[in-house]
Amino acid sequence: MSKEKNIAESTKYETFTQEEYMVMKDDLLRPIEKTGKWGKIWIAFLTVIFLAGVIAYYLQESLGKSVTTGLSDYTMWGVYISNFLFLVALSLSSVFMSAVLKLTHFEWYRPLSRIADVISLSSITMAGICIMISMGRPDRLYFLIIHGRIQSPIVWDIIVVATYFAACVLVLFIALIPSLSTCKNHLTNLPKWQLKMYEILSFGWKGTAEQWKILKKTVNILTVLVIPLGIALRTVSAWLFSTTLRPEWDSTNFGAYFVSGSALLTVAVMIIAVYAFRKIYDLKKYLTNMHFDKMGQAMVLFGFVYAYFNINEYLVPAYKMSSLHANHLLNLFVGEDALFYWLVVLFGIAVPCILPMFKKLRKPFTLTLIAVAVLIAGWFKFYLIVIPGLSHPLLPIQDVPPSWAHYTPSTIEMTIVAATIAGIMLLVTVFSKYFPIISVWEVAEGKLEGKEEIINYK
């Protein structure tokens, strides 16, 4: 009886390899073959925003930060660093939505892994650009690399950003090699230069047993390495704050606080990206309701972890309410920034902890709305970490312009920030127009191995 069952299952998967595999390839490669009118408009729109940011940066460097921004000797970081923290958080998508799921054998990761890897690479690229923007002079990066002191947390940040960027490139590219060969062989109606690009980048991939063995071993090694690298990246970003003398940032909780927040934001950005690709590229057979249900559950889990570290971050100093912390905490809880702060707590912590607990709200559209709210609140959360902390200096503000007591981002600053966000979306969009956004071989492997979560697409 057992033998007959094995034969039946074997026949089932052979049927898939002969018939369904070609259908799946057609579905997943279709977006590469043609870019519609709305796709071109979307790419042009993102390109315009990005170029506007380039122009704004040129004006900032030409005229000076004191003229073009709201930054001062007190608020010397502003939205550039809060945006940097946000982008670094998004870059951990590859860690939490691909590597961790892969290593813990949650098989529903398969259609999501490449989306997560592309978002990670795009985000860390823009995060690196944010560092140069914040420095004011790009040449300072060169001197920082040549003459930087290893005692400086900023040097640590440069090292881990560069290392994590390299890891993201390798993780994405190595797993992409079989897909490049598939594109070359299957999409014969594309321009010659594009087919030649696939041929060069696939490095003579033939799909032999030895090549598959090497590729899978390499992918597994990189998957293991990317997790500590990602956590180190986020922790070092937190250390930039916690190693200072400012009471608002002087916390040993900051590392775990930032990592847990990043985990929540990676789930939110993945939900939005998966919904967009599912809708625009008609991938409902591969990005199913099951994936949204699982991501909704992950949002609740990471939401409660993040809530714990938030409580830990504010409860202890609020209980003591020392003179060093009082001004900052009272400003957040009942002062000038109170409404702003509690809205961020509501949408950035309470909403992801509570709403996705209801199964009806873990459907694609409703969960995406929740994710948008969480993502926006997440950006403003980093704003509240950076700006109010700088607005309460160690020495009283005196004999300075009144504008220094309050920080308002300028049009130049917000244009540059918008350009970095547009840059991420542009990189992800362009990637999806030249390469399969869902890994054909990983999804096929899940079906061939009889993975229940992969086979039962509903």
N, C-alpha and C positions, 0 to 999 in steps of 0.2 A: 504494500500500500504506500509506504514511504517512497519507494523507488518510482512508482507511478506519479506521485505528487511532484517529485523532483523533475521528472521528465516534462510534466505539464508546465511547471514554472520555467524550466529552461526554454521550452517552446514559446512561452509567452514573451520572454525577453528577446529571443531570436526574432520574433515577429516585430518587436519594437525596433531592433537594429536594422531590419530590412525595409520597413515601411514608415514607421513613425519618425525615425531618425532624420530622413530627408525632409519630412514635413516640419520638424522642429528646426532644422537648419534654415529652411526657407523663412520661417517665422522670425527667427532671431537675427538673420542677416538682412531682412527686408529693409530696415531703416537705413542701411548703408547704401542701398542701390539708388535711392532718390530722395532729394530734399525738397519738400513741398514749399508752397508760397509762404505759409505761416512760419515754417521753419527758418526760411531765409530772413523774414522780417524779425523774428526773435533773435537770430544771430546778429543782424544789423543793429538792433536796439541795444543789445549788450555791448557790442563793439563801440557804439557811440558813447555810452556811459563810461566805459573803460578809457576811451580817448579823452573824454572830458576830465577824468581824474588825472591823466598824464599832463594835460594842459594846466590843471589846478596845481599840480606838483611843481611844474615849471615856474608858475607865478610865485609859488611859495618860496622856492629857492632863489628866484630873481629879486624879489622884493623884501624877503626876510620874514621869519615867523612872527616877529613882533607886529608886523603890519597886516599880515594876511590871516592870522589865526587868533584865537582867544587865549592862547597860552601865555603864561607869565612865569616869573621866578618861583612862584608858589605852585601853581598848577602847570607844571612843566611837561606833563605827559598827555593828559587830556584823552580824547577819544581814540587817538592813535594806539595807545597801549591797551585800552579797554577792548578795542577791535582786534588787536593782536591776540589777546587772551581768548577772545571768542573764536577766532580762526584756528588757534591751536587746539581748542576744545573740539571743533569739528574734525580736525585732522586725526582724531583718535577713532574715527569710524572704522578704519581697517582693523583696529585692535578689538573693539567691543562687538562689532557686527560682522566680523569675518574670522579673525584669528581665534578669539575665545570660543566662538560657536564651533569652529572647525575642530579645535583640539578637544572640546568636550562632547563631540559627536552629535551635536544638534544638526541633523541633516537638512533642515529647512534653510540653512545658510546658503546653499548652493546657488540659487538664482540671485542672491543678494551680494555675494562676495565681491564681484567685480565693481558693482555700483559703489560699495563701501570703499574699495581700494582707490577708485578714481576720485571720489570725494576727498579722501585723505590726502592724496598727492596734490590735488588742486588747492586744498586749504592750506597745507604746509608751505606751498609755493607762495601764496599770497601773504601768509604770516611772515615769511622771510622778507618779503618786500616791505611789509609794515615796519620791520625793524629799521630798515634804511630810511623810510619816510620819517620815522620818529627821531632819528639821529639828526636830521636837518641837512647834513652834508654827506653824500654817498661815499666820499673819499675816506670818511672816518671809519667805515667798515674795514677798509684795507689796513689802516693803522691799528685797528683793534685786533685784527688777525696777526699782524706782524709784531706788534708791541704789547698786545694784551697780557695782563697778568692772570695767572691761573687762579689766584685768590678771588678774583672778581666774579660774582654770580652772572654778570652779563656775558663774560667769556664762556661760562658753563652753558648758558642759553644758546649762544652761537654754535657751540660744539654739538649739542644735542639736536638742535634744529637741522643742522647740516647732515648729521648722521641719520636722523629719522627721515629726512628727505631722500637720501640715498637708499635707505631700506624700503621706502614706499615705491620708489622707481623699480627696484628689483622685484619686490613682491608682485607688482602689477605686471611688469614685463615678462617675467619668467612664466607666469600662469597664462599669459596671452599668446605665447609662441604657437601652441597648437591651433588657436583660433586664427592666427595670421596665415597659417598654411591652408586652413579651411577657406578663408576669404579668397586666397589666391586661386584655389582650385574650383571654387563654387561660383564666384562672382566674376565671370569671364567678360561681362559687358561693361566693366568699369574702364576708366582711362588707363592707358598703358603705364603712366608714371605711378598710378596708385597700385596697380598690380605688381610693378617692379618694387615698390616700397614694401609690400607684403612679402615678396620673395626675399629681399635683403634682410628684413627684420626677422624672418622665420628661421634664418641660419640653416637652411637645408633640412628642415624638419621633415622626416619621412614617417613618423609614427611607429617606429620599430619598438619592440619590447624593451630593448636596452635604453632607448631614448625616453620612453615613458617611465622607466625605473629611475633614471637620473632626474627627470623633471619632478616627479612626485617627491623624491627624497629632498631635492633642493627646495621645493615649495614648503615642505614640512619644516625644514631647518629655518627658513626665513620666517615662517609663521610663528615659530617658537621665539625667535629673536625680536620680532617686531613688538611683542607685548611688553617686555621690560623696557625697550626703547621708548615706546609710547608713554608708559607710565613715568619714566625718567624725564621725558620732555615736559610733561604736565607738572611734575613735581618741581623741577628746576624753575619753571615759570613762576610757581608759587613762592619758591625761595627768593626770587628777586624782591618780593615784597616782605616776606617774613624775616629776612636777615637785616632789615632796616630797623631804626630805632623808633619808628612811628608806632604809637600804641594801637592804632587801628589795624596795623598789619603784623604786629609783633606776636605771632601765634604759631605754635608748633602744629596746629590743626590745619594750617593752610594747604599743605600738600595733599592730604586726603580729601579736604574740602574741594579743591580744584579738580582732582581726579574724578570724584563722584559726580560733580556737576558736568564734567565732560562726558561721562557715560550717559547721562540723561539727554544731553544735547545731541549726541551721536544717534541715539534712537530717534529723536524728533526729526533730525535732518534726513535720516534714512527713510522714515515714513513718507515725508514730503517727496523725496526723490523717487521712491518706488511708485508712489501714486501717480506722479507725473509721467514716468516712463510707461507705466501700465496703461494709462489713458491715451497718451499721444501715440505710442508705438503699437497699441492694441496687443498687449502681452498678458492678457488676463489668464491665459492657460498656464502661464509660468509664474506670474506674480499674483498669487491667489488670495482669496479672503483668509486662508489659513496663515499666510505670512503676516497680514495685518493683525490677526488675532494674537500671534506669537509676539510681534513687536509691541502690541498694546500691553501684553503681560510684562514684557521687559521694561516698558516705560514705568509701570507701577513699581516694579522691583527697584529700579534705579532711582525712581522718585523718592521712595522711602529712605533709601540709603543717603541720598542727597539731603533730605529733610533732617535726618539725624545729624549730619555734619553741620548743617546750618544752625540747628539748635545748640550744638556743642560750641559753635563759633561765637554765638551771641549771648548764650545763657550765662556762661562763667563771668565774662567782664560785666554783664548787666547786673549780676548778683552782687559783685563787689562794688561796682559803680565808683571806681577810683576817679580822682580828678583828671587823670590822663585820658580816660575813656569816656567820661561823662558827656562832654560836649558832642562828641561824635555820635554816641548812642542815642542821646536825647534828640539830636537832629534827625536821626533816622526814624525813631519810634514815634515821636510826637511833634517834631519840629518842621523845618522848612521842606525837608525831603520825605516827610512821613507818608503822604499820599502816594508818591512815587514808589517808595519802598514797599508799602503794603500791597500795592497792585502787582509788583514783581513777585512778592511772596505768594499772592493768590494764584496768578497765572503760571508762575515758574515752579511752584512747589505743590500747592494744594490741588490744582487742576490735574497734573499728571499722576498724582497719588490716588485721587478719588475717581475721576471720571472713567478712565480706562478699566476700572474694576468691573464695570457693567458691560456684559458681553455685547449688548446692542450698540454700545458706543465704540466697539472695537472693529466696526465696519470701515471699509476704506475711506469714504468721504468724511464721516464724523471724526474718525481718528486723525485724519490729515488736518482738519480744522483745529483739533486739540494740539497737534504737533506744531502748527504755525504759531499758536499762542505761546507755547512753551519756548520755541526758538526765539521769538521776539523778546519775551521776558528774560531769556538767558543772556541776550546781548545787553539789555539794560541792567542786568545783575552785575555784570563786569563793570559797567559804567559806575554803578553805585559803590563798587569796591575801590575803584581808582580815584574818582573825582572827590567825593566827600573826605576821603582820607587825606588828600592833598590840600583840601580847603581848611584843615585844622592843623596848621604847622606847630612845631614845637615851641616856637617863639611867637608872641602876639604880632598880628599884622599892624604895623604902624609906619607912618611917613611914606606910604606907597599910594599909587593911584587907587581910587575907590573900586575901579573895575577889577582889581586883583583879588578882591574879597569874594567875588563870584565868577564862576567860569561858564561861558556860553560858547559852544562850538561855532566857528564861523562857517560861511558857505563853502570856503575853500576846503576846510577840514571835512565837512560832511560829503562834499563831492569826491574827495579822495577815498573816504570810507566806502561810499557807494560803489566806487570803481573797483575796490578790492572784492566786494561781494559779487559784483557783476563779473569780475574776472574769474571767480570760482565757477559760476554758472556757465560762463562762456567756455572754459576749459572742459567742463563735463559735457556740455552740449556738442562741442566740436569732436570730442573723443567718441561720443555715441554715433556720430555721422561717419566715422572712418573705421571704427572697430566695434565688434559685438558688445553691447552693454551687459549682456548676460552670457556667461561662459557656456558655450555649447557642450564642451567635453565634460565639464563638471556636472551639469544637469543630466547628460546622457549617462555618465558613470553612476549617478544616484539611481537612475531607473534600472540600469543593468545589474546593479548589486542588490536590487530588490528592496531599496530603502522605502519604507512605508510612507514617510512624510513626503517623499519626492514623487512616488507613483500616484498617490491618491490626490491629484489636483482636482479640486471641485470648484 
